[in-house]
């Protein structure tokens, strides 16, 4: 399965507080996870696959509605989800004999409570941008992005980006 990235590692580093020295594989892993777990859920599988195929084929730039959807709505949400997904792996390293926390000579690591607070704050921003994406697609009602209304046995688009913690 080919890996298709909707954001680049450099874009993430240049547009977030993630330091330039963070290992690229950690960010790339977070991009793929965020795309699959958060963006696919917001778009539904048919529209998600359409965006991926346009990016893979290199035809996204000539398809203005989908390019707008990607640049103006998907990427801002994805940008914040990547931070949320990458923070635990930047902080903790899974080693042969244990899971350890890294620290450096020039900085002191934050506590777990501070990390949870940071993740919560960035999650709030990610949910806002995802809700903005979902609202945009709901307003379109499948006129331009017909894949959004397709019914399949795959993931259907979510109705809201916010999760209150209670689910029935």
C-alpha positions in Angstrom: 0.0 0.0 0.0 1.5 3.3 -1.1 1.8 6.0 1.6 0.1 9.3 0.4 0.7 12.3 2.6 -1.7 15.3 2.6 0.9 17.4 4.4 4.7 17.2 4.3 6.9 16.9 7.3 8.5 20.3 6.4 5.1 21.9 6.2 4.3 20.6 9.8 7.7 21.9 11.1 7.3 25.3 9.5 3.7 25.9 10.6 3.6 24.5 14.1 5.7 24.7 17.3 7.3 21.3 16.5 11.1 21.9 16.5 13.1 21.3 13.3 15.2 18.6 15.0 12.2 16.3 15.6 12.8 13.0 13.8 11.0 13.0 10.4 9.6 9.5 10.9 7.8 10.6 14.1 6.0 13.3 12.1 5.3 11.1 9.1 3.8 8.4 11.3 1.6 11.1 12.9 0.5 12.4 9.5 -0.6 9.0 8.3 -2.3 8.2 11.7 -4.1 11.5 11.7 -5.2 11.2 8.1 -6.6 7.7 8.7 -8.1 8.2 12.1 -9.4 11.8 12.0 -9.6 13.1 8.4 -11.1 9.9 6.9 -13.7 9.9 9.7 -14.6 13.5 8.9 -14.8 13.0 5.1 -16.0 9.5 4.9 -14.1 6.8 3.0 -15.2 7.7 -0.6 -14.3 11.4 -0.4 -11.1 10.6 1.5 -10.1 8.1 -1.2 -10.9 10.6 -3.9 -8.6 13.3 -2.3 -5.8 10.7 -1.9 -6.1 9.6 -5.5 -6.0 13.2 -6.8 -2.9 13.9 -4.7 -1.3 10.6 -5.8 -2.0 11.3 -9.5 -0.8 14.9 -9.2 -4.1 16.2 -10.5 -5.2 18.0 -7.3 -3.9 21.4 -8.5 -6.0 21.3 -11.7 -9.2 20.3 -9.7 -10.0 23.6 -8.0 -12.9 22.5 -5.7 -10.9 19.6 -4.3 -7.7 21.7 -4.0 -9.8 24.3 -2.1 -11.2 21.6 0.2 -7.6 20.2 0.8 -5.9 23.6 1.3 -8.6 25.5 3.2 -10.3 22.9 5.3 -8.5 19.5 5.4 -4.9 20.7 6.0 -5.7 23.1 8.9 -7.5 20.3 10.7 -4.8 17.8 9.8 -2.0 20.1 11.0 -3.4 20.2 14.5 -4.2 16.5 14.6 -0.6 15.7 13.7 0.6 17.6 16.7 -1.8 15.7 19.0 -0.8 12.4 17.5 2.9 13.1 17.6 3.3 14.5 21.1 3.3 11.3 23.1 5.9 9.7 20.7 8.1 12.8 20.8 8.0 12.7 24.6 8.3 8.9 25.1 10.5 6.4 23.3 9.7 2.7 23.2 13.0 0.8 23.8 13.9 -2.8 24.0 13.5 -3.1 27.7 11.2 -0.2 28.6 9.3 2.9 27.6 11.4 5.8 28.6 11.2 9.6 28.6 13.8 11.6 26.8 15.3 14.8 28.1 18.2 17.0 27.0 20.9 19.1 28.6 19.4 22.4 27.5 15.7 21.7 28.4 13.7 20.1 31.1 10.8 17.8 30.2 7.3 18.7 31.1 5.2 16.6 33.6 2.5 14.1 32.4 -0.1 16.6 33.6 1.4 19.4 31.5 1.5 17.0 28.5 -2.1 16.1 29.0 -3.0 19.8 29.2 -1.1 20.6 26.1 -2.7 17.7 24.2 -6.2 18.8 25.4 -5.6 22.4 24.2 -4.3 21.3 20.8 -7.2 18.8 20.5 -9.6 21.7 21.0 -8.1 23.5 18.0 -8.1 20.3 15.9 -11.7 19.7 16.7 -12.6 23.3 15.8 -10.9 22.9 12.4 -12.5 19.5 11.9 -15.9 20.9 12.7 -15.3 23.7 10.2 -14.5 21.0 7.6 -17.6 19.0 8.4 -19.8 22.1 8.4 -18.4 23.1 5.0 -19.2 19.7 3.6 -22.7 19.6 5.1 -23.4 23.0 3.4 -22.3 21.6 0.1 -24.7 18.7 0.5 -22.9 16.6 -2.1 -23.3 19.1 -5.0 -19.6 19.4 -5.7 -18.2 16.7 -3.5 -20.6 13.9 -4.5 -18.4 11.3 -2.7 -19.4 12.9 0.6 -23.0 11.6 0.3 -22.1 8.2 -1.1 -23.4 5.3 0.9 -20.9 2.5 1.4 -20.0 -0.1 3.9 -16.9 1.9 4.7 -16.6 4.8 7.1 -19.4 7.3 6.7 -18.7 11.0 7.3 -19.1 12.1 10.9 -21.8 14.6 11.8 -19.7 16.6 14.2 -16.1 16.9 15.1 -16.6 17.4 18.8 -16.6 14.5 21.2 -18.2 15.1 24.6 -17.0 11.9 26.2 -20.4 10.4 26.4 -21.6 8.0 23.7 -24.7 5.8 23.5 
